[in-house]
Amino acid sequence: MVINYVTGNEGKIKLAKMIFKDLDVEIVAKKIETPEIQSIDCEEVSKYSAKYAAEELQMPVMKNDSGLCFPALKDFPGALAKYCEDTIGPDGFLKLLEGKDKSCYWVEVISYCEPGGEPISFTSISRGTVSDTVREGYRGYGYDKIFIPEGDTRTFSEMSEEEQYKFFDDEAYIKLYNYLKKN
């Protein structure tokens, strides 16, 4: 089985290949620019981009969108996580969350679409909390310095890539695989 994954993010490609490695799935990266609508809803963004990419490439595609959600902030920033990371950064979120519940979750929505069809989506959620301070570690992006996955005391930036992957919910990928096997 071949899945055309529309992304330019090598980390996303690596994760998908790791999840699908034992399922006889070949991930083929397709790097094209897709419009990203402005919404905090990752499913809405993912579906829109998948439909656009399927029509543009004239082939079935998988497209994902993900975001960090803070229930104390009504699930903000959601799909706007990258923009917020670049503007207010992890320090800004720690300030916004002062005195509030620090639970949070990463939502990842994978949408699959064929040319002329409507996208379908599958969701994974990785729960956690936010640290009290920005923690510099070995690696990672802005939110990796404050996101502590459920079941650990370290932030993602304090873990190796392999350790991080143990905390990712791969349910969306498995549901997509099962869907494609049946159809």
Rosetta constraint file for C-alpha pairs under 8 A:
AtomPair CA 1 CA 24 HARMONIC 6.55 0.50
AtomPair CA 1 CA 25 HARMONIC 4.90 0.50
AtomPair CA 1 CA 26 HARMONIC 6.16 0.50
AtomPair CA 2 CA 25 HARMONIC 5.74 0.50
AtomPair CA 2 CA 26 HARMONIC 4.72 0.50
AtomPair CA 2 CA 27 HARMONIC 6.01 0.50
AtomPair CA 2 CA 28 HARMONIC 7.01 0.50
AtomPair CA 3 CA 25 HARMONIC 7.11 0.50
AtomPair CA 3 CA 26 HARMONIC 6.21 0.50
AtomPair CA 3 CA 27 HARMONIC 5.07 0.50
AtomPair CA 3 CA 28 HARMONIC 6.09 0.50
AtomPair CA 3 CA 60 HARMONIC 7.79 0.50
AtomPair CA 3 CA 61 HARMONIC 6.70 0.50
AtomPair CA 3 CA 62 HARMONIC 6.82 0.50
AtomPair CA 4 CA 27 HARMONIC 6.13 0.50
AtomPair CA 4 CA 28 HARMONIC 4.84 0.50
AtomPair CA 4 CA 29 HARMONIC 6.01 0.50
AtomPair CA 4 CA 30 HARMONIC 6.34 0.50
AtomPair CA 4 CA 60 HARMONIC 6.78 0.50
AtomPair CA 4 CA 61 HARMONIC 4.88 0.50
AtomPair CA 4 CA 62 HARMONIC 5.99 0.50
AtomPair CA 5 CA 13 HARMONIC 7.62 0.50
AtomPair CA 5 CA 27 HARMONIC 6.49 0.50
AtomPair CA 5 CA 28 HARMONIC 5.88 0.50
AtomPair CA 5 CA 29 HARMONIC 4.98 0.50
AtomPair CA 5 CA 30 HARMONIC 5.77 0.50
AtomPair CA 5 CA 61 HARMONIC 5.89 0.50
AtomPair CA 5 CA 62 HARMONIC 4.82 0.50
AtomPair CA 5 CA 63 HARMONIC 6.03 0.50
AtomPair CA 6 CA 29 HARMONIC 6.02 0.50
AtomPair CA 6 CA 30 HARMONIC 4.64 0.50
AtomPair CA 6 CA 31 HARMONIC 5.66 0.50
AtomPair CA 6 CA 32 HARMONIC 6.79 0.50
AtomPair CA 6 CA 50 HARMONIC 7.97 0.50
AtomPair CA 6 CA 53 HARMONIC 7.34 0.50
AtomPair CA 6 CA 61 HARMONIC 6.59 0.50
AtomPair CA 6 CA 62 HARMONIC 6.13 0.50
AtomPair CA 6 CA 63 HARMONIC 5.32 0.50
AtomPair CA 7 CA 12 HARMONIC 7.54 0.50
AtomPair CA 7 CA 13 HARMONIC 7.63 0.50
AtomPair CA 7 CA 29 HARMONIC 6.52 0.50
AtomPair CA 7 CA 30 HARMONIC 6.15 0.50
AtomPair CA 7 CA 31 HARMONIC 5.24 0.50
AtomPair CA 7 CA 32 HARMONIC 7.13 0.50
AtomPair CA 7 CA 63 HARMONIC 7.05 0.50
AtomPair CA 8 CA 29 HARMONIC 7.51 0.50
AtomPair CA 8 CA 30 HARMONIC 7.39 0.50
AtomPair CA 8 CA 31 HARMONIC 5.05 0.50
AtomPair CA 8 CA 32 HARMONIC 7.53 0.50
AtomPair CA 9 CA 13 HARMONIC 6.57 0.50
AtomPair CA 10 CA 14 HARMONIC 6.09 0.50
AtomPair CA 11 CA 15 HARMONIC 6.18 0.50
AtomPair CA 12 CA 16 HARMONIC 6.19 0.50
AtomPair CA 13 CA 17 HARMONIC 6.14 0.50
AtomPair CA 13 CA 27 HARMONIC 7.45 0.50
AtomPair CA 13 CA 29 HARMONIC 6.98 0.50
AtomPair CA 14 CA 18 HARMONIC 6.15 0.50
AtomPair CA 15 CA 19 HARMONIC 6.22 0.50
AtomPair CA 15 CA 165 HARMONIC 7.70 0.50
AtomPair CA 16 CA 20 HARMONIC 6.08 0.50
AtomPair CA 16 CA 27 HARMONIC 7.24 0.50
AtomPair CA 16 CA 173 HARMONIC 7.65 0.50
AtomPair CA 17 CA 21 HARMONIC 5.61 0.50
AtomPair CA 17 CA 25 HARMONIC 7.99 0.50
AtomPair CA 17 CA 26 HARMONIC 7.45 0.50
AtomPair CA 17 CA 27 HARMONIC 6.21 0.50
AtomPair CA 19 CA 170 HARMONIC 7.17 0.50
AtomPair CA 19 CA 173 HARMONIC 7.46 0.50
AtomPair CA 20 CA 24 HARMONIC 6.92 0.50
AtomPair CA 20 CA 25 HARMONIC 5.65 0.50
AtomPair CA 20 CA 26 HARMONIC 7.73 0.50
AtomPair CA 20 CA 173 HARMONIC 7.95 0.50
AtomPair CA 21 CA 25 HARMONIC 6.59 0.50
AtomPair CA 32 CA 53 HARMONIC 7.69 0.50
AtomPair CA 34 CA 49 HARMONIC 5.73 0.50
AtomPair CA 34 CA 52 HARMONIC 6.75 0.50
AtomPair CA 34 CA 53 HARMONIC 6.54 0.50
AtomPair CA 35 CA 49 HARMONIC 6.30 0.50
AtomPair CA 35 CA 52 HARMONIC 7.75 0.50
AtomPair CA 36 CA 45 HARMONIC 6.21 0.50
AtomPair CA 36 CA 48 HARMONIC 7.61 0.50
AtomPair CA 36 CA 49 HARMONIC 6.46 0.50
AtomPair CA 37 CA 45 HARMONIC 5.89 0.50
AtomPair CA 37 CA 48 HARMONIC 7.54 0.50
AtomPair CA 38 CA 45 HARMONIC 7.60 0.50
AtomPair CA 38 CA 80 HARMONIC 7.60 0.50
AtomPair CA 39 CA 44 HARMONIC 7.34 0.50
AtomPair CA 39 CA 45 HARMONIC 6.78 0.50
AtomPair CA 39 CA 79 HARMONIC 6.45 0.50
AtomPair CA 39 CA 80 HARMONIC 7.01 0.50
AtomPair CA 40 CA 76 HARMONIC 6.74 0.50
AtomPair CA 40 CA 77 HARMONIC 6.09 0.50
AtomPair CA 40 CA 78 HARMONIC 4.64 0.50
AtomPair CA 40 CA 79 HARMONIC 4.48 0.50
AtomPair CA 40 CA 80 HARMONIC 5.61 0.50
AtomPair CA 41 CA 45 HARMONIC 6.49 0.50
AtomPair CA 41 CA 78 HARMONIC 6.26 0.50
AtomPair CA 41 CA 79 HARMONIC 5.80 0.50
AtomPair CA 42 CA 46 HARMONIC 5.95 0.50
AtomPair CA 42 CA 65 HARMONIC 5.50 0.50
AtomPair CA 42 CA 66 HARMONIC 5.84 0.50
AtomPair CA 42 CA 67 HARMONIC 6.75 0.50
AtomPair CA 42 CA 78 HARMONIC 6.56 0.50
AtomPair CA 42 CA 79 HARMONIC 4.93 0.50
AtomPair CA 42 CA 107 HARMONIC 7.47 0.50
AtomPair CA 42 CA 108 HARMONIC 7.22 0.50
AtomPair CA 42 CA 109 HARMONIC 6.21 0.50
AtomPair CA 43 CA 47 HARMONIC 6.01 0.50
AtomPair CA 43 CA 65 HARMONIC 7.21 0.50
AtomPair CA 43 CA 109 HARMONIC 5.61 0.50
AtomPair CA 43 CA 110 HARMONIC 7.82 0.50
AtomPair CA 43 CA 111 HARMONIC 7.72 0.50
AtomPair CA 43 CA 121 HARMONIC 6.99 0.50
AtomPair CA 44 CA 48 HARMONIC 6.21 0.50
AtomPair CA 45 CA 49 HARMONIC 6.23 0.50
AtomPair CA 45 CA 65 HARMONIC 6.65 0.50
AtomPair CA 45 CA 79 HARMONIC 7.42 0.50
AtomPair CA 46 CA 50 HARMONIC 6.06 0.50
AtomPair CA 46 CA 63 HARMONIC 6.13 0.50
AtomPair CA 46 CA 64 HARMONIC 5.33 0.50
AtomPair CA 46 CA 65 HARMONIC 5.10 0.50
AtomPair CA 46 CA 109 HARMONIC 6.51 0.50
AtomPair CA 46 CA 110 HARMONIC 6.66 0.50
AtomPair CA 46 CA 111 HARMONIC 5.81 0.50
AtomPair CA 46 CA 121 HARMONIC 7.96 0.50
AtomPair CA 47 CA 51 HARMONIC 6.17 0.50
AtomPair CA 47 CA 63 HARMONIC 7.72 0.50
AtomPair CA 47 CA 111 HARMONIC 5.50 0.50
AtomPair CA 47 CA 112 HARMONIC 7.73 0.50
AtomPair CA 47 CA 119 HARMONIC 5.61 0.50
AtomPair CA 47 CA 120 HARMONIC 7.13 0.50
AtomPair CA 47 CA 121 HARMONIC 6.98 0.50
AtomPair CA 48 CA 52 HARMONIC 6.29 0.50
AtomPair CA 48 CA 119 HARMONIC 7.98 0.50
AtomPair CA 49 CA 53 HARMONIC 6.09 0.50
AtomPair CA 49 CA 63 HARMONIC 6.82 0.50
AtomPair CA 50 CA 54 HARMONIC 6.05 0.50
AtomPair CA 50 CA 61 HARMONIC 6.55 0.50
AtomPair CA 50 CA 62 HARMONIC 6.43 0.50
AtomPair CA 50 CA 63 HARMONIC 5.20 0.50
AtomPair CA 50 CA 64 HARMONIC 7.92 0.50
AtomPair CA 50 CA 111 HARMONIC 6.10 0.50
AtomPair CA 50 CA 112 HARMONIC 6.38 0.50
AtomPair CA 50 CA 113 HARMONIC 5.81 0.50
AtomPair CA 50 CA 119 HARMONIC 6.65 0.50
AtomPair CA 51 CA 55 HARMONIC 6.31 0.50
AtomPair CA 51 CA 113 HARMONIC 5.78 0.50
AtomPair CA 51 CA 114 HARMONIC 7.54 0.50
AtomPair CA 51 CA 115 HARMONIC 7.44 0.50
AtomPair CA 51 CA 117 HARMONIC 7.67 0.50
AtomPair CA 51 CA 118 HARMONIC 6.80 0.50
AtomPair CA 51 CA 119 HARMONIC 6.08 0.50
AtomPair CA 52 CA 56 HARMONIC 6.06 0.50
AtomPair CA 53 CA 57 HARMONIC 5.86 0.50
AtomPair CA 53 CA 58 HARMONIC 7.87 0.50
AtomPair CA 53 CA 61 HARMONIC 6.97 0.50
AtomPair CA 54 CA 58 HARMONIC 5.38 0.50
AtomPair CA 54 CA 59 HARMONIC 5.38 0.50
AtomPair CA 54 CA 60 HARMONIC 5.61 0.50
AtomPair CA 54 CA 61 HARMONIC 5.68 0.50
AtomPair CA 54 CA 113 HARMONIC 6.04 0.50
AtomPair CA 54 CA 114 HARMONIC 5.62 0.50
AtomPair CA 54 CA 115 HARMONIC 4.93 0.50
AtomPair CA 54 CA 116 HARMONIC 7.96 0.50
AtomPair CA 55 CA 59 HARMONIC 7.28 0.50
AtomPair CA 55 CA 114 HARMONIC 7.79 0.50
AtomPair CA 55 CA 115 HARMONIC 5.04 0.50
AtomPair CA 55 CA 116 HARMONIC 6.92 0.50
AtomPair CA 58 CA 114 HARMONIC 7.81 0.50
AtomPair CA 58 CA 115 HARMONIC 5.52 0.50
AtomPair CA 59 CA 114 HARMONIC 6.12 0.50
AtomPair CA 59 CA 115 HARMONIC 5.92 0.50
AtomPair CA 60 CA 112 HARMONIC 7.19 0.50
AtomPair CA 60 CA 113 HARMONIC 5.56 0.50
AtomPair CA 60 CA 114 HARMONIC 4.09 0.50
AtomPair CA 60 CA 115 HARMONIC 6.30 0.50
AtomPair CA 61 CA 112 HARMONIC 5.66 0.50
AtomPair CA 61 CA 113 HARMONIC 5.56 0.50
AtomPair CA 61 CA 114 HARMONIC 6.51 0.50
AtomPair CA 62 CA 110 HARMONIC 6.59 0.50
AtomPair CA 62 CA 111 HARMONIC 5.58 0.50
AtomPair CA 62 CA 112 HARMONIC 4.51 0.50
AtomPair CA 62 CA 113 HARMONIC 6.70 0.50
AtomPair CA 63 CA 110 HARMONIC 5.71 0.50
AtomPair CA 63 CA 111 HARMONIC 5.32 0.50
AtomPair CA 63 CA 112 HARMONIC 6.55 0.50
AtomPair CA 64 CA 108 HARMONIC 6.85 0.50
AtomPair CA 64 CA 109 HARMONIC 5.44 0.50
AtomPair CA 64 CA 110 HARMONIC 4.30 0.50
AtomPair CA 64 CA 111 HARMONIC 6.03 0.50
AtomPair CA 65 CA 79 HARMONIC 6.92 0.50
AtomPair CA 65 CA 108 HARMONIC 5.88 0.50
AtomPair CA 65 CA 109 HARMONIC 5.48 0.50
AtomPair CA 65 CA 110 HARMONIC 6.74 0.50
AtomPair CA 66 CA 78 HARMONIC 7.34 0.50
AtomPair CA 66 CA 79 HARMONIC 5.95 0.50
AtomPair CA 66 CA 106 HARMONIC 6.95 0.50
AtomPair CA 66 CA 107 HARMONIC 5.40 0.50
AtomPair CA 66 CA 108 HARMONIC 4.20 0.50
AtomPair CA 66 CA 109 HARMONIC 6.13 0.50
AtomPair CA 67 CA 77 HARMONIC 7.10 0.50
AtomPair CA 67 CA 78 HARMONIC 4.43 0.50
AtomPair CA 67 CA 79 HARMONIC 4.64 0.50
AtomPair CA 67 CA 80 HARMONIC 6.86 0.50
AtomPair CA 67 CA 81 HARMONIC 5.31 0.50
AtomPair CA 67 CA 82 HARMONIC 7.74 0.50
AtomPair CA 67 CA 106 HARMONIC 5.64 0.50
AtomPair CA 67 CA 107 HARMONIC 5.53 0.50
AtomPair CA 67 CA 108 HARMONIC 6.74 0.50
AtomPair CA 68 CA 75 HARMONIC 7.88 0.50
AtomPair CA 68 CA 76 HARMONIC 7.63 0.50
AtomPair CA 68 CA 77 HARMONIC 6.37 0.50
AtomPair CA 68 CA 78 HARMONIC 5.11 0.50
AtomPair CA 68 CA 79 HARMONIC 7.38 0.50
AtomPair CA 68 CA 81 HARMONIC 5.94 0.50
AtomPair CA 68 CA 104 HARMONIC 7.03 0.50
AtomPair CA 68 CA 105 HARMONIC 5.79 0.50
AtomPair CA 68 CA 106 HARMONIC 4.55 0.50
AtomPair CA 68 CA 107 HARMONIC 6.43 0.50
AtomPair CA 69 CA 73 HARMONIC 7.95 0.50
AtomPair CA 69 CA 74 HARMONIC 7.92 0.50
AtomPair CA 69 CA 75 HARMONIC 4.35 0.50
AtomPair CA 69 CA 76 HARMONIC 5.42 0.50
AtomPair CA 69 CA 77 HARMONIC 5.84 0.50
AtomPair CA 69 CA 78 HARMONIC 4.90 0.50
AtomPair CA 69 CA 104 HARMONIC 5.55 0.50
AtomPair CA 69 CA 105 HARMONIC 5.37 0.50
AtomPair CA 69 CA 106 HARMONIC 6.24 0.50
AtomPair CA 69 CA 107 HARMONIC 7.31 0.50
AtomPair CA 70 CA 74 HARMONIC 6.48 0.50
AtomPair CA 70 CA 75 HARMONIC 4.56 0.50
AtomPair CA 70 CA 76 HARMONIC 5.78 0.50
AtomPair CA 70 CA 77 HARMONIC 7.31 0.50
AtomPair CA 70 CA 102 HARMONIC 7.33 0.50
AtomPair CA 70 CA 103 HARMONIC 6.54 0.50
AtomPair CA 70 CA 104 HARMONIC 4.62 0.50
AtomPair CA 70 CA 105 HARMONIC 6.83 0.50
AtomPair CA 71 CA 75 HARMONIC 4.66 0.50
AtomPair CA 71 CA 76 HARMONIC 7.49 0.50
AtomPair CA 71 CA 101 HARMONIC 7.85 0.50
AtomPair CA 71 CA 103 HARMONIC 7.00 0.50
AtomPair CA 71 CA 104 HARMONIC 6.40 0.50
AtomPair CA 72 CA 97 HARMONIC 7.55 0.50
AtomPair CA 72 CA 100 HARMONIC 6.38 0.50
AtomPair CA 72 CA 101 HARMONIC 5.77 0.50
AtomPair CA 72 CA 102 HARMONIC 7.27 0.50
AtomPair CA 72 CA 103 HARMONIC 7.75 0.50
AtomPair CA 76 CA 80 HARMONIC 7.76 0.50
AtomPair CA 77 CA 81 HARMONIC 5.09 0.50
AtomPair CA 77 CA 84 HARMONIC 6.99 0.50
AtomPair CA 78 CA 107 HARMONIC 7.74 0.50
AtomPair CA 80 CA 84 HARMONIC 6.23 0.50
AtomPair CA 81 CA 85 HARMONIC 5.91 0.50
AtomPair CA 82 CA 86 HARMONIC 6.24 0.50
AtomPair CA 83 CA 87 HARMONIC 6.24 0.50
AtomPair CA 84 CA 88 HARMONIC 5.55 0.50
AtomPair CA 84 CA 89 HARMONIC 6.22 0.50
AtomPair CA 85 CA 89 HARMONIC 4.19 0.50
AtomPair CA 85 CA 90 HARMONIC 6.51 0.50
AtomPair CA 85 CA 142 HARMONIC 6.30 0.50
AtomPair CA 85 CA 143 HARMONIC 7.18 0.50
AtomPair CA 88 CA 92 HARMONIC 4.80 0.50
AtomPair CA 88 CA 93 HARMONIC 7.10 0.50
AtomPair CA 89 CA 93 HARMONIC 6.68 0.50
AtomPair CA 89 CA 142 HARMONIC 6.56 0.50
AtomPair CA 89 CA 143 HARMONIC 7.78 0.50
AtomPair CA 90 CA 94 HARMONIC 6.33 0.50
AtomPair CA 90 CA 134 HARMONIC 6.82 0.50
AtomPair CA 90 CA 142 HARMONIC 5.91 0.50
AtomPair CA 90 CA 143 HARMONIC 5.85 0.50
AtomPair CA 90 CA 145 HARMONIC 7.35 0.50
AtomPair CA 90 CA 146 HARMONIC 6.70 0.50
AtomPair CA 91 CA 95 HARMONIC 6.38 0.50
AtomPair CA 91 CA 133 HARMONIC 7.84 0.50
AtomPair CA 91 CA 134 HARMONIC 6.73 0.50
AtomPair CA 92 CA 96 HARMONIC 6.23 0.50
AtomPair CA 93 CA 97 HARMONIC 6.07 0.50
AtomPair CA 94 CA 98 HARMONIC 6.28 0.50
AtomPair CA 94 CA 130 HARMONIC 7.88 0.50
AtomPair CA 94 CA 132 HARMONIC 7.09 0.50
AtomPair CA 94 CA 133 HARMONIC 7.30 0.50
AtomPair CA 97 CA 101 HARMONIC 7.07 0.50
AtomPair CA 97 CA 102 HARMONIC 6.57 0.50
AtomPair CA 102 CA 129 HARMONIC 5.45 0.50
AtomPair CA 102 CA 130 HARMONIC 5.35 0.50
AtomPair CA 102 CA 131 HARMONIC 7.95 0.50
AtomPair CA 103 CA 127 HARMONIC 7.78 0.50
AtomPair CA 103 CA 128 HARMONIC 5.99 0.50
AtomPair CA 103 CA 129 HARMONIC 4.25 0.50
AtomPair CA 103 CA 130 HARMONIC 6.43 0.50
AtomPair CA 104 CA 127 HARMONIC 6.12 0.50
AtomPair CA 104 CA 128 HARMONIC 5.41 0.50
AtomPair CA 104 CA 129 HARMONIC 5.24 0.50
AtomPair CA 104 CA 130 HARMONIC 6.90 0.50
AtomPair CA 105 CA 125 HARMONIC 6.45 0.50
AtomPair CA 105 CA 126 HARMONIC 5.47 0.50
AtomPair CA 105 CA 127 HARMONIC 4.23 0.50
AtomPair CA 105 CA 128 HARMONIC 5.65 0.50
AtomPair CA 105 CA 129 HARMONIC 7.54 0.50
AtomPair CA 106 CA 125 HARMONIC 5.62 0.50
AtomPair CA 106 CA 126 HARMONIC 5.10 0.50
AtomPair CA 106 CA 127 HARMONIC 6.40 0.50
AtomPair CA 107 CA 123 HARMONIC 7.02 0.50
AtomPair CA 107 CA 124 HARMONIC 5.84 0.50
AtomPair CA 107 CA 125 HARMONIC 4.63 0.50
AtomPair CA 107 CA 126 HARMONIC 6.59 0.50
AtomPair CA 108 CA 123 HARMONIC 5.74 0.50
AtomPair CA 108 CA 124 HARMONIC 5.19 0.50
AtomPair CA 108 CA 125 HARMONIC 6.40 0.50
AtomPair CA 108 CA 172 HARMONIC 7.69 0.50
AtomPair CA 109 CA 121 HARMONIC 6.42 0.50
AtomPair CA 109 CA 122 HARMONIC 5.64 0.50
AtomPair CA 109 CA 123 HARMONIC 4.51 0.50
AtomPair CA 109 CA 124 HARMONIC 6.46 0.50
AtomPair CA 109 CA 172 HARMONIC 6.96 0.50
AtomPair CA 110 CA 121 HARMONIC 5.46 0.50
AtomPair CA 110 CA 122 HARMONIC 5.27 0.50
AtomPair CA 110 CA 123 HARMONIC 6.41 0.50
AtomPair CA 110 CA 172 HARMONIC 6.36 0.50
AtomPair CA 110 CA 173 HARMONIC 7.32 0.50
AtomPair CA 110 CA 176 HARMONIC 7.89 0.50
AtomPair CA 111 CA 119 HARMONIC 6.02 0.50
AtomPair CA 111 CA 120 HARMONIC 5.42 0.50
AtomPair CA 111 CA 121 HARMONIC 4.15 0.50
AtomPair CA 111 CA 122 HARMONIC 6.41 0.50
AtomPair CA 112 CA 119 HARMONIC 5.39 0.50
AtomPair CA 112 CA 120 HARMONIC 5.48 0.50
AtomPair CA 112 CA 121 HARMONIC 6.34 0.50
AtomPair CA 112 CA 176 HARMONIC 7.71 0.50
AtomPair CA 113 CA 117 HARMONIC 6.30 0.50
AtomPair CA 113 CA 118 HARMONIC 6.13 0.50
AtomPair CA 113 CA 119 HARMONIC 4.35 0.50
AtomPair CA 113 CA 120 HARMONIC 6.60 0.50
AtomPair CA 114 CA 118 HARMONIC 7.30 0.50
AtomPair CA 114 CA 119 HARMONIC 7.35 0.50
AtomPair CA 122 CA 171 HARMONIC 7.89 0.50
AtomPair CA 122 CA 172 HARMONIC 4.65 0.50
AtomPair CA 122 CA 173 HARMONIC 7.48 0.50
AtomPair CA 122 CA 175 HARMONIC 6.56 0.50
AtomPair CA 122 CA 176 HARMONIC 6.67 0.50
AtomPair CA 123 CA 171 HARMONIC 7.01 0.50
AtomPair CA 123 CA 172 HARMONIC 4.78 0.50
AtomPair CA 124 CA 169 HARMONIC 5.48 0.50
AtomPair CA 124 CA 170 HARMONIC 6.27 0.50
AtomPair CA 124 CA 171 HARMONIC 5.40 0.50
AtomPair CA 124 CA 172 HARMONIC 5.05 0.50
AtomPair CA 125 CA 168 HARMONIC 7.91 0.50
AtomPair CA 125 CA 169 HARMONIC 5.90 0.50
AtomPair CA 126 CA 149 HARMONIC 7.23 0.50
AtomPair CA 126 CA 150 HARMONIC 7.85 0.50
AtomPair CA 126 CA 167 HARMONIC 6.93 0.50
AtomPair CA 126 CA 168 HARMONIC 5.84 0.50
AtomPair CA 126 CA 169 HARMONIC 5.48 0.50
AtomPair CA 127 CA 149 HARMONIC 6.04 0.50
AtomPair CA 127 CA 150 HARMONIC 5.66 0.50
AtomPair CA 128 CA 147 HARMONIC 6.68 0.50
AtomPair CA 128 CA 148 HARMONIC 5.39 0.50
AtomPair CA 128 CA 149 HARMONIC 4.15 0.50
AtomPair CA 128 CA 150 HARMONIC 4.42 0.50
AtomPair CA 129 CA 147 HARMONIC 6.06 0.50
AtomPair CA 129 CA 148 HARMONIC 5.26 0.50
AtomPair CA 129 CA 149 HARMONIC 6.55 0.50
AtomPair CA 129 CA 150 HARMONIC 7.10 0.50
AtomPair CA 130 CA 146 HARMONIC 5.28 0.50
AtomPair CA 130 CA 147 HARMONIC 5.00 0.50
AtomPair CA 130 CA 148 HARMONIC 5.85 0.50
AtomPair CA 131 CA 135 HARMONIC 7.87 0.50
AtomPair CA 131 CA 146 HARMONIC 5.02 0.50
AtomPair CA 131 CA 147 HARMONIC 6.49 0.50
AtomPair CA 131 CA 148 HARMONIC 6.52 0.50
AtomPair CA 131 CA 155 HARMONIC 7.38 0.50
AtomPair CA 132 CA 146 HARMONIC 7.71 0.50
AtomPair CA 133 CA 146 HARMONIC 6.92 0.50
AtomPair CA 134 CA 145 HARMONIC 5.42 0.50
AtomPair CA 134 CA 146 HARMONIC 5.44 0.50
AtomPair CA 135 CA 145 HARMONIC 4.98 0.50
AtomPair CA 135 CA 146 HARMONIC 6.40 0.50
AtomPair CA 135 CA 155 HARMONIC 7.12 0.50
AtomPair CA 135 CA 157 HARMONIC 7.26 0.50
AtomPair CA 135 CA 158 HARMONIC 7.63 0.50
AtomPair CA 136 CA 145 HARMONIC 6.01 0.50
AtomPair CA 136 CA 157 HARMONIC 6.50 0.50
AtomPair CA 136 CA 158 HARMONIC 7.16 0.50
AtomPair CA 137 CA 145 HARMONIC 7.18 0.50
AtomPair CA 137 CA 157 HARMONIC 4.63 0.50
AtomPair CA 137 CA 158 HARMONIC 4.33 0.50
AtomPair CA 137 CA 159 HARMONIC 7.47 0.50
AtomPair CA 138 CA 157 HARMONIC 5.79 0.50
AtomPair CA 138 CA 158 HARMONIC 5.65 0.50
AtomPair CA 138 CA 159 HARMONIC 6.94 0.50
AtomPair CA 138 CA 160 HARMONIC 7.28 0.50
AtomPair CA 139 CA 157 HARMONIC 5.06 0.50
AtomPair CA 139 CA 158 HARMONIC 7.12 0.50
AtomPair CA 139 CA 159 HARMONIC 7.71 0.50
AtomPair CA 139 CA 160 HARMONIC 7.58 0.50
AtomPair CA 140 CA 144 HARMONIC 5.42 0.50
AtomPair CA 140 CA 145 HARMONIC 7.13 0.50
AtomPair CA 140 CA 156 HARMONIC 6.97 0.50
AtomPair CA 140 CA 157 HARMONIC 4.96 0.50
AtomPair CA 141 CA 145 HARMONIC 6.97 0.50
AtomPair CA 141 CA 157 HARMONIC 7.47 0.50
AtomPair CA 142 CA 146 HARMONIC 7.67 0.50
AtomPair CA 143 CA 147 HARMONIC 5.93 0.50
AtomPair CA 144 CA 155 HARMONIC 6.23 0.50
AtomPair CA 144 CA 156 HARMONIC 4.68 0.50
AtomPair CA 144 CA 157 HARMONIC 4.93 0.50
AtomPair CA 145 CA 155 HARMONIC 5.85 0.50
AtomPair CA 145 CA 156 HARMONIC 6.39 0.50
AtomPair CA 145 CA 157 HARMONIC 5.08 0.50
AtomPair CA 145 CA 158 HARMONIC 7.69 0.50
AtomPair CA 146 CA 155 HARMONIC 5.83 0.50
AtomPair CA 146 CA 156 HARMONIC 7.60 0.50
AtomPair CA 146 CA 157 HARMONIC 7.99 0.50
AtomPair CA 147 CA 155 HARMONIC 5.16 0.50
AtomPair CA 147 CA 156 HARMONIC 6.13 0.50
AtomPair CA 148 CA 152 HARMONIC 6.66 0.50
AtomPair CA 148 CA 153 HARMONIC 6.22 0.50
AtomPair CA 148 CA 154 HARMONIC 5.65 0.50
AtomPair CA 148 CA 155 HARMONIC 4.32 0.50
AtomPair CA 148 CA 156 HARMONIC 6.38 0.50
AtomPair CA 149 CA 153 HARMONIC 7.58 0.50
AtomPair CA 149 CA 154 HARMONIC 7.66 0.50
AtomPair CA 149 CA 155 HARMONIC 7.03 0.50
AtomPair CA 149 CA 156 HARMONIC 7.45 0.50
AtomPair CA 149 CA 167 HARMONIC 6.59 0.50
AtomPair CA 150 CA 167 HARMONIC 7.86 0.50
AtomPair CA 154 CA 158 HARMONIC 5.91 0.50
AtomPair CA 154 CA 159 HARMONIC 7.17 0.50
AtomPair CA 155 CA 159 HARMONIC 6.97 0.50
AtomPair CA 156 CA 160 HARMONIC 7.90 0.50
AtomPair CA 156 CA 164 HARMONIC 6.15 0.50
AtomPair CA 159 CA 163 HARMONIC 5.73 0.50
AtomPair CA 159 CA 164 HARMONIC 6.13 0.50
AtomPair CA 160 CA 164 HARMONIC 6.31 0.50
AtomPair CA 161 CA 165 HARMONIC 6.34 0.50
AtomPair CA 162 CA 166 HARMONIC 6.83 0.50
AtomPair CA 163 CA 167 HARMONIC 7.41 0.50
AtomPair CA 164 CA 168 HARMONIC 6.93 0.50
AtomPair CA 170 CA 174 HARMONIC 6.46 0.50
AtomPair CA 171 CA 175 HARMONIC 6.07 0.50
AtomPair CA 172 CA 176 HARMONIC 6.16 0.50
AtomPair CA 173 CA 177 HARMONIC 6.21 0.50
AtomPair CA 174 CA 178 HARMONIC 6.17 0.50
AtomPair CA 175 CA 179 HARMONIC 6.06 0.50
AtomPair CA 176 CA 180 HARMONIC 6.17 0.50
AtomPair CA 177 CA 181 HARMONIC 6.20 0.50
AtomPair CA 178 CA 182 HARMONIC 6.37 0.50
AtomPair CA 179 CA 183 HARMONIC 6.28 0.50
